[in-house]
C-alpha cells in the first residue's frame, strides 16, 4: 500500500477538488494465482449476467474481461460529465439509449460484487448503425448481447473487487478485497488494484509492480478516469472529466527500473474518443482507476 507520506509530491497542470479528506492510503493491491479463460457471452442475456455467470463457473471471484467485436442491442450508456452541485469532482451524463444497437469495438470490464451480488463496471468504444464512433460507461444490466461472441477474462479466485462508499470522492467504488486466505508461492500472479485520485496513472502502475516484486507485466484490466490527458506526442486534452480504458499496456524492467507504457482510449464529455500513449508523470487519476495486471516472464 502506498500512503500519502510515501507518495512523491507532484504538481499537475490539470487538477480536481474532491469533497472529502484524502484517504492516507493511495494505492491498494492484492495478488493471486493467475487464471485466464475464454468465455462465451450468450445472446439474450444482459451484459452483467453474460459476464458473471461464466466467470463464476470458472471460479473467478474478481478480475477483468476484454470484449471485442460484440453486437449489443439495445445499448444503454452514460458519458463523463462535470459536477455542478459541489458533491463530486465529476459525475455522469443523463442516460442514453441506442435502440438499434451498436457493435462494441473494444470494452474493458471489471468484475466483482456489490452488496454480495455480481457487479460489472465497463468502459467501451463502439460504432452505431450510422457508423458513428463513440465511447462511454456502459449500463451493463440494461445492454443486451445480440449475438453470442467470445471474450477473454483474467482474474483470481482468492480476491475480488468489492464496492464500498468512499468519503474522499463521495462515490461508491471498487476496492480489492480478500475472499479466501491464500499464500501465493511461485507461478504467475494476477494483481487487482485500486488507484486513488491525483496519482499519476503510469507511475502508480509502476509502484504496484514494485510493491509485489514484479519485473514484467501486461495490463489486462483498466477501467477508470483521468483529468484530461497529455500524450507522448505532445497532444493535450483539457477536459476535466474523461474516462479511459487501456488499449494495450506493458510494464518492464530496464536500466531505469520498472517502467510502464500505456496506450489508451480516452472518452470526453461529448462521447468522442481520443487515442495515444500517455506521457509519464503528467496524467493524474480523477476519481479512481481499477487495475488488473498479469505477471509475465
PAROPA-156278 format. One line per field, with one value per residue (C-alpha): residue number from 1; residue in three letters; x, y, z negated. Coordinates in steps of 0.02 Angstrom, whole numbers. Layout:
% PAROPA-156278
lokol: NUM|...
bami: ala|...
c1: X|...
c2: Y|...
c3: Z|...
//
This chain:
% PAROPA-156278
lokol: 1|2|3|4|5|6|7|8|9|10|11|12|13|14|15|16|17|18|19|20|21|22|23|24|25|26|27|28|29|30|31|32|33|34|35|36|37|38|39|40|41|42|43|44|45|46|47|48|49|50|51|52|53|54|55|56|57|58|59|60|61|62|63|64|65|66|67|68|69|70|71|72|73|74|75|76|77|78|79|80|81|82|83|84|85|86|87|88|89|90|91|92|93|94|95|96|97|98|99|100|101|102|103|104|105|106|107|108|109|110|111|112|113|114|115|116|117|118|119|120|121|122|123|124|125|126|127|128|129|130|131|132|133|134|135|136|137|138|139|140|141|142|143|144|145|146|147|148|149|150|151|152|153|154|155|156|157|158|159|160|161|162|163|164|165|166|167|168|169|170|171|172|173|174|175|176|177|178|179|180|181|182|183|184|185|186|187|188|189|190|191|192|193|194|195|196|197|198|199|200|201|202|203|204|205|206|207|208|209|210|211|212|213|214|215|216|217|218|219|220|221|222|223|224|225|226|227|228|229|230|231|232|233|234|235|236|237|238|239|240|241|242|243|244|245|246|247|248|249|250|251|252|253|254|255|256|257|258|259|260|261|262|263|264|265|266|267|268|269|270|271|272|273|274|275|276|277|278|279|280|281|282|283|284|285|286|287|288|289|290|291|292|293|294|295|296|297
bami: unk|unk|unk|unk|unk|unk|unk|unk|unk|unk|unk|unk|unk|unk|unk|unk|unk|unk|unk|unk|unk|unk|unk|unk|unk|unk|unk|unk|unk|unk|unk|unk|unk|unk|unk|unk|unk|unk|unk|unk|unk|unk|unk|unk|unk|unk|unk|unk|unk|unk|unk|unk|unk|unk|unk|unk|unk|unk|unk|unk|unk|unk|unk|unk|unk|unk|unk|unk|unk|unk|unk|unk|unk|unk|unk|unk|unk|unk|unk|unk|unk|unk|unk|unk|unk|unk|unk|unk|unk|unk|unk|unk|unk|unk|unk|unk|unk|unk|unk|unk|unk|unk|unk|unk|unk|unk|unk|unk|unk|unk|unk|unk|unk|unk|unk|unk|unk|unk|unk|unk|unk|unk|unk|unk|unk|unk|unk|unk|unk|unk|unk|unk|unk|unk|unk|unk|unk|unk|unk|unk|unk|unk|unk|unk|unk|unk|unk|unk|unk|unk|unk|unk|unk|unk|unk|unk|unk|unk|unk|unk|unk|unk|unk|unk|unk|unk|unk|unk|unk|unk|unk|unk|unk|unk|unk|unk|unk|unk|unk|unk|unk|unk|unk|unk|unk|unk|unk|unk|unk|unk|unk|unk|unk|unk|unk|unk|unk|unk|unk|unk|unk|unk|unk|unk|unk|unk|unk|unk|unk|unk|unk|unk|unk|unk|unk|unk|unk|unk|unk|unk|unk|unk|unk|unk|unk|unk|unk|unk|unk|unk|unk|unk|unk|unk|unk|unk|unk|unk|unk|unk|unk|unk|unk|unk|unk|unk|unk|unk|unk|unk|unk|unk|unk|unk|unk|unk|unk|unk|unk|unk|unk|unk|unk|unk|unk|unk|unk|unk|unk|unk|unk|unk|unk|unk|unk|unk|unk|unk|unk|unk|unk|unk|unk|unk|unk|unk|unk|unk|unk|unk|unk|unk|unk|unk|unk|unk|unk
c1: 0|61|24|19|185|267|199|311|235|190|109|-5|-63|-241|-318|-486|-553|-642|-772|-694|-523|-389|-375|-199|-180|-172|-144|-213|-171|-194|-114|-174|-130|-162|-320|-357|-509|-607|-792|-946|-1056|-1227|-1356|-1512|-1426|-1387|-1201|-1187|-1256|-1168|-1004|-1044|-1118|-969|-841|-925|-924|-738|-704|-650|-703|-630|-544|-571|-649|-590|-726|-702|-822|-980|-1153|-1266|-1449|-1517|-1367|-1378|-1237|-1177|-1039|-922|-980|-934|-1023|-1112|-1178|-1013|-1042|-921|-768|-853|-1009|-1106|-1219|-1402|-1431|-1425|-1501|-1464|-1618|-1548|-1392|-1206|-1051|-929|-757|-667|-729|-643|-750|-702|-791|-828|-975|-1092|-1194|-1146|-1210|-1109|-1068|-979|-905|-867|-797|-811|-789|-925|-994|-1180|-1279|-1238|-1052|-1030|-890|-919|-871|-933|-986|-1099|-1254|-1222|-1390|-1484|-1375|-1416|-1300|-1371|-1257|-1156|-971|-810|-719|-556|-553|-415|-435|-407|-510|-448|-491|-622|-663|-795|-892|-878|-928|-778|-789|-648|-740|-919|-941|-967|-813|-725|-589|-485|-548|-490|-618|-505|-343|-201|-12|46|204|280|190|117|14|-128|-147|-306|-275|-364|-277|-343|-356|-204|-86|-2|-77|81|190|58|56|245|226|104|234|373|265|242|416|354|479|367|178|35|-110|-267|-397|-408|-571|-556|-543|-405|-408|-397|-236|-61|10|189|168|129|-61|-155|-340|-400|-569|-575|-695|-634|-648|-520|-478|-307|-295|-126|-12|151|270|453|613|761|910|794|697|517|432|254|187|0|-85|-258|-428|-497|-682|-728|-896|-962|-926|-782|-636|-452|-311|-124|18|10|157|233|211|79|-89|-172|-315|-482|-599|-515|-430|-466|-314|-288|-108|-44|134|238|413
c2: 0|174|311|499|511|387|468|591|764|817|968|930|1051|984|957|923|955|814|840|731|722|622|442|411|252|298|127|-40|-205|-392|-540|-714|-862|-814|-877|-844|-910|-882|-862|-854|-701|-776|-690|-633|-602|-431|-398|-410|-587|-635|-599|-650|-823|-897|-815|-890|-1059|-1039|-1000|-820|-709|-547|-490|-416|-456|-389|-381|-353|-353|-385|-338|-263|-214|-113|-16|94|205|362|485|578|750|891|904|1066|1029|1028|850|768|819|748|649|565|624|578|400|372|230|165|60|-7|-69|-48|-150|-144|-115|-133|-142|-172|-232|-250|-398|-401|-385|-256|-293|-476|-490|-493|-320|-262|-90|-65|68|41|108|67|105|129|84|252|223|349|300|344|288|290|199|52|11|-175|-233|-143|-180|-346|-463|-477|-615|-741|-699|-748|-637|-653|-648|-640|-649|-737|-849|-782|-597|-487|-306|-255|-92|22|200|315|476|560|559|535|386|201|123|-43|-93|-253|-372|-544|-684|-833|-833|-900|-883|-865|-970|-972|-966|-820|-696|-579|-419|-324|-143|21|188|346|524|633|486|487|334|269|290|215|57|50|67|-80|-187|-134|-174|-353|-378|-391|-355|-380|-373|-343|-228|-333|-228|-40|46|221|407|535|725|757|688|729|611|568|651|819|821|886|857|993|918|891|742|600|411|290|110|43|-24|-101|-83|-162|-149|-197|-177|-91|17|147|20|-32|70|62|116|141|158|219|266|422|470|653|726|728|543|575|453|506|378|376|337|432|542|477|589|703|615|612|495|587|476|305|179|-9|-108|-292|-341|-509|-553|-621|-692
c3: 0|42|-85|-68|-159|-40|118|207|210|387|462|610|743|726|554|472|297|206|69|-66|-151|-58|-113|-180|-76|108|190|133|219|193|284|325|437|618|701|886|980|1139|1104|1215|1197|1233|1342|1250|1084|1014|1012|823|821|982|892|714|749|846|730|577|664|697|513|542|396|463|620|791|959|1127|1259|1445|1594|1493|1555|1420|1440|1357|1294|1137|1078|988|1030|912|858|741|574|534|359|265|206|329|429|584|623|764|904|913|978|1166|1268|1442|1476|1640|1553|1582|1616|1471|1544|1377|1199|1033|888|705|623|437|321|248|91|111|291|453|519|677|716|900|1017|1204|1380|1507|1680|1713|1868|1947|1925|1783|1664|1482|1308|1130|972|1015|912|904|833|973|1125|1207|1304|1480|1547|1446|1451|1359|1234|1138|949|819|632|466|354|188|207|286|321|194|189|37|5|24|-81|16|183|119|236|207|289|316|191|191|56|-2|13|-27|-128|-22|-9|170|190|363|530|622|523|563|463|426|381|349|377|294|361|401|428|599|682|767|612|498|602|587|398|393|481|364|213|272|344|524|662|814|831|952|911|931|839|850|805|733|758|775|784|970|1043|1101|1233|1277|1447|1364|1382|1230|1191|1072|1023|835|841|950|940|1008|1046|1094|1271|1231|1082|1029|883|899|801|885|838|760|657|683|819|887|1056|1081|1249|1202|1271|1187|1189|1167|1107|1286|1309|1427|1424|1424|1426|1392|1271|1106|1057|896|743|820|800|629|590|574|469|468|579|571|624|665|702|763|718|864|884
//
